[in-house]
């Protein structure tokens, strides 16, 4: 019956040629998942695990412990490997001891494996106890039933298989019997020749009530329990008009979950690229506040605990347990595994103007001109699929874009840039060079019969290059060379869309699971495809510049590690207020698992926003990492000046705030690149003990110093922002009004309000001279905003480099200075390897008292008196024109 | 720091080429008109009066005035503006954020004095080009304006003609109505038997009537036309018909022999006549919203003006009754008794059919409508009425029929798409007649109904010069016509009117 149902659905996809998306309800029910792997897996209920550790097989080297597990029901043996990794991480790998053929292990995601010592402390017939290095941490392996517990002192941090949900469907020889079809494989659907191969494991997190991550879902920041509903699904899909507050799969998948309590932050990284589901249950969820109170009063409360279960359709169990203990530690741990955020060119942090589509060169010129006429800055204008010659990527429509270099030169003359789209589906057309080369080199994904896999996408019948093949990726990268990609220039960058991959006539609009990437089925590595596309494209942009220039590539599909290659956006959202709101938790969730360069289409992709929504979206987007307006082909034009002078002014102001703050954004991205700390952070990351912040996702921090609570309510008259930190103060960045921390602050708002606060104790650099593009501002002077803490202290940084090359890394050409205000002196710490013409224009000190004089001291021994203004009503001291170069040492003394 | 000092530039004579005999000294970026506010060595008061600063803080690359007036020549103030003299071309103000941003904005290069950008002084060249194009424009405007006077003159005459014709038509209709009234009494005596006969007949033909309706309509209309021509009054002559281009079914601008043959040849069979057929359909059947009739009658229903509506409704009712009566007599059906026949064939019936003749009514109505159109302050746009203009692009043929509709037809097969029906004049205040708006075109998937904005510019010819679709289903058309040409200012004024010397 299920089989029949599926066939119906499948036919529906096959027939809908003109508009290729299946009806929504198919997603809502996630038919495939319920009838297939996870149904079998979820049918397994917690209880005694059939697995037993065979302690006699234990082998311990100084890098790992290996041990066999046996399933007492079917006698199939598994091999367990345990590693202790540097930086407080434990890796648990479980595979079949003797699989019929190798099972897929995810390549190219980890940047390295740093093993360290493991030592055996004790062993008896019930299990073994291992020391996990520092912090008196133990790993206990229990033999029967098999389970793992990680402890610190006497406290259990995390247990594996404590609910007995370890399951491993071993590979077997296919038998086309009725029993096999009905009971072993999923009925009817593209099953693997070696039968079902799913895996599952449970994790228990005592003391934990909050878990986060596992993007991409259009859901709240704090993950919900999935009891009685669908699990969170990780399977890269091109979803048409996605629903909110739903665990359904979206475009990208990062199988990383963070757990957080006031005591500890940890992470679970489930390294598996097959379709994956995550079930979450909690012993406190569902209890009313009254119930919890009652428990507390009666002292009968059980410890809060969150139980998580991961299921994947194939591959092996390969889990990294990141033990924190702080959020910062977990970010560093994850970054040490999968790398950090690519450091984007500075201009990519500025404003991007996109639309499906800017019609022709004249249109591009007119929009460019429109920004100048209305004095709104922008850095990038984007061209969607219609710019190509019949959706043949790497080409131009000869009528609409006959002279792409003239167009690009026109933008370059304004110090602006362009992005063109390059999707991974290749038109099957024997007169198309790209297709012919891929075909002749055998680089296409194959179908199970060995022919080139073909599916429908924008160009019609299309092939899909096998990006998992390193030779294919190298060839693809070479296509971005200036002499290969005709009409391209150095100010042209790339957008990879549809890389889930989207296959209009495929199951769930994606590739058939039995399509072959070399020897592996798409089923095994589906979620990796998008990462590889972006990887190869970014490599192409680096190569075309001879390794000098930093690339900028936007992707829709992603996986763990995608942060290394560029930016991500939240796909085809809708011009509705709820979609504006969800952009915050969606990007926060991505930031927690490494992807800092995240944004949502400003204005909403589908449908047409009201003017108010558009303005609010600009105001919100101006404070989110990737700031791009985008719109569907069928929507009316919405360039910022089309809604009357008042709204143009509102949008201009929001964009200008972004540009003024670019030095701070750039510095945050430098940190994200350097140490893996997210740019856009939930409040709990900086205030890990403040339980009030744990579920907050209508406001966020940029770095640790700016708190943003955008207005996302239609007709909003006020917002209530939570200012964290007992004993701390926050300054309204627009009015300089000081507010105490640890309070809910009601802020009346107008249509021009963007509530943003600077933390007392911080110094934020800005560039007050907003020009028409970020490049135009390169050499402009800085204004330092010093927000004093109640203890009259502040510190910050100033990071400067050339803004676009790898010289910051390869030749250490950058300025990274510490700014500190203490005892009434503001210092810059030395250490410069870069020359900048930029200077310090102004210093604004918030929460200051009036000095009698201000003296600037420079290293040459000179002292100059600085003029200043003091606003007693707001306690704002403005030092006029220190004029020192941003790269030299100086001190200002206030007396 | 050194960079800031560099910018302390005041009262420097700027080498501007040979544009002006004497370059008056003033701080960088200050227009001549404001020079008196920047007096060297005297404290400078911000132009908004907000504060006063030493003169050495003018253009010192630090913003002291809230209104930005102390930094006319640097980028220090977010709200400042920089004045380029642009000798040889037009002076301009640019936002001060464009000073030294590496991009040449002023043609005299004065905005990029410290950015390293290498700018060429292009003012003379630009001035020359501008003068040339202004000259060309002026000539076009001049000729266009002459043409416009002609158009206005013609429109006035045409308007009078039409008004006269309408009055005449209405007058003769009135005369007929009087005759009918006189005959009513005669007819009434015969009405009872007629009614009886008719009812019998109607009942018998109820079902077949529906099927034969279209066929009958054609015949009826042909008859009507013949009758019209037959009439001794002769108020609808060929010449008159030909003068009404709105009757022209192919919109080629004239009524051909074929098109008017129904009026000319009494003895010829009326079968191939197009216009009456179209009309009759309009009167008896409901409009299909997807059907875009070329003729005026079709538009009638889409575009009824409020004040016309009442009349229109009455007419419709009349029409519904009359044709049915006529149908019943005129189609060749089973014979009925000669008594009835003779009653129906009576003069009364005949005259009534003339009054209510759809052709006559539609002529009146269209005359009324045409007279009611807003053809501009001097009816200079009247000549566009019932004309069509085409533009071929690589993919489509676009067709603009002013005051009627805009459409698009694929060059290589495929059906025509309605891009909008005449809506209204939509220019900005003070220049209302510079933009036409056509809306309620064919609907778009997930989008609005198609609409077209037509921008009118002065030209000697009446031509569609470009089309585009800036937003999905929102088209933009550029159209030149002498009708928008303004009285030309003297060329000198155009060229030198706003040049600062």
Interface residues (C-beta under 8 A of the other chain):
Chain A: X359 X362 X363 X375 X399 X413 X414 X415 X633 X634 X635 X636 X637 X656 X768 X769 X770 X771 X772 X775 X776 X777 X780 X837 X839 X841 X842 X880 X881 X883 X884 X885
Chain B: X1 X3 X4 X60 X62 X75 X76 X78 X95 X97 X98 X101 X102 X103 X394 X444 X445 X446 X447 X448 X468 X469 X470 X471 X472 X473 X474
